[in-house]
Amino acid sequence: MDAYGESEQATGWFTIIDQHLAVPFKTVILGVEATVAKIDITNDDRIVALLSREGSSVTIPILDLPLPTRLPKGAEWVIAYRRWASERA
């Protein structure tokens, strides 16, 4: 698919990650286990993960999301997105 400009490219990455990444899955962030409940995209085109734990939730950039040792199905798209993003920085 063609993607013109960074906004369309981010939307393309979000779409492929959202379609292929198996959520929910557990991860550990700052030494605390949390569940990745959902992937979303913000108004400023950042792909984020919604983490939940004990009734609380927080959103973090998917670039900062620690992936578990046992990768969930579709995690290769997150890894590919990270590589793409690092090459653009």
Secondary structure, DSSP 8 states (H G I E B T S, - for coil): ----HHHHHHHHHHHHHHHHS--SEEEEETTEEEEEEEEEE-TTS-EEEEEEETTEEEEEEGGG----SS--TTHHHHHHHHHHHHHH-
